[in-house]
Amino acid sequence: MTQSNSPSYLNELRWNEDGLVPAIAKDWKTGKVLMMAWMSAESLRCTVEEGRAVYWSRSRQALWRKGESSGNTQQLKELRLDCDGDTLLLEVEQLGGMACHTGREHCFYRQLTDGEWQTIESVLKDPKEIYGTGS
Amino acid sequence: MTQSNSPSYLNELRWNEDGLVPAIAKDWKTGKVLMMAWMSAESLRCTVEEGRAVYWSRSRQALWRKGESSGNTQQLKELRLDCDGDTLLLEVEQLGGMACHTGREHCFYRQLTDGEWQTIESVLKDPKEIYGTGS
């Protein structure tokens, strides 16, 4: 990774062996933790410069501009770094009110109850509608 | 990892190559994201059985009962799993009001402002007092 033209704030992060750090997105209005994804130095720089969450997709090995398919972008309100510099916290405005690809408000909709992960939050919109893969 | 006597809820997690998943701790009263750490299957089982956050320390390669030195344990109020089963969210009661080893309420006390990570939250208690390493 070249640091020549990169902003200095990138240097304070402790990237893992894949050059990534976990990034937690929190809804700045509801206070809910929406999701956790990963950021590379490039995706963090894009996040800051574009003012919206840009993650690194480990499955696609590419920049992932959250909401690029669904329109449900995450507008950046505040960005925080933790004490040891290896985790980011984003306060975001979640457009469309849905962060999860299942059509739910957030990804943490399963709760451990009586020894089982029970789904306790409803789908707000059919994913087929969100991603336009329906008829 | 033997699954013979392990609770079935452990099987729904997608552990990484080191057998770990990220675990986000959130304060159930203030709504603040306190910290992010890692859990192994064993630490998750201990968390559930003991009703308090038990992480896996990657540096020590050992179970890390949060607060075992400081007394600032995290009492488990709710446990959630995300859509793809690779991240946990804990709602906790943070005893002592401090989750961070720096003596702050939480670990995310640095905010990106004007291109720099600026510390915007104060130390509540000197770490020397918390960990008893002072005179």
Contacts between the chains, C-beta under 8 A, distances in Angstrom:
chain1	res1	chain2	res2	distance
A	7	B	115	6.0
A	8	B	115	7.0
A	8	B	116	7.5
A	9	B	112	6.1
A	9	B	115	5.8
A	9	B	116	6.2
A	9	B	117	5.9
A	12	B	117	5.6
A	22	B	22	5.4
A	22	B	36	6.1
A	24	B	24	5.8
A	24	B	33	6.1
A	24	B	36	6.5
A	26	B	33	6.0
A	31	B	31	4.0
A	33	B	24	6.1
A	33	B	26	6.0
A	33	B	33	6.5
A	33	B	89	5.6
A	35	B	82	6.9
A	36	B	22	6.1
A	36	B	24	6.5
A	36	B	36	8.0
A	36	B	82	6.9
A	36	B	87	4.4
A	48	B	112	6.8
A	78	B	111	6.4
A	79	B	111	6.9
A	79	B	112	4.3
A	80	B	108	4.0
A	80	B	109	7.6
A	80	B	110	6.2
A	80	B	111	5.5
A	80	B	112	7.5
A	81	B	108	7.1
A	81	B	110	4.5
A	81	B	112	7.2
A	81	B	117	5.2
A	82	B	35	6.9
A	82	B	36	6.9
A	82	B	107	4.0
A	82	B	108	5.2
A	82	B	110	7.5
A	83	B	100	5.5
A	83	B	101	6.9
A	83	B	102	5.4
A	83	B	104	7.7
A	83	B	107	4.5
A	83	B	109	7.1
A	83	B	110	7.9
A	84	B	107	7.7
A	87	B	35	8.0
A	87	B	36	4.4
A	87	B	107	7.5
A	87	B	108	7.8
A	89	B	33	5.6
A	89	B	108	4.5
A	100	B	83	5.5
A	101	B	83	6.9
A	102	B	83	5.4
A	104	B	83	7.7
A	107	B	82	4.0
A	107	B	83	4.5
A	107	B	84	7.7
A	107	B	87	7.5
A	108	B	80	4.0
A	108	B	81	7.0
A	108	B	82	5.2
A	108	B	87	7.8
A	108	B	89	4.5
A	109	B	80	7.6
A	109	B	83	7.1
A	110	B	80	6.2
A	110	B	81	4.5
A	110	B	82	7.5
A	110	B	83	7.9
A	111	B	78	6.4
A	111	B	79	6.9
A	111	B	80	5.5
A	112	B	9	6.1
A	112	B	48	6.8
A	112	B	79	4.3
A	112	B	80	7.5
A	112	B	81	7.2
A	115	B	7	6.0
A	115	B	8	7.0
A	115	B	9	5.8
A	116	B	8	7.5
A	116	B	9	6.1
A	117	B	9	5.9
A	117	B	12	5.6
A	117	B	81	5.2
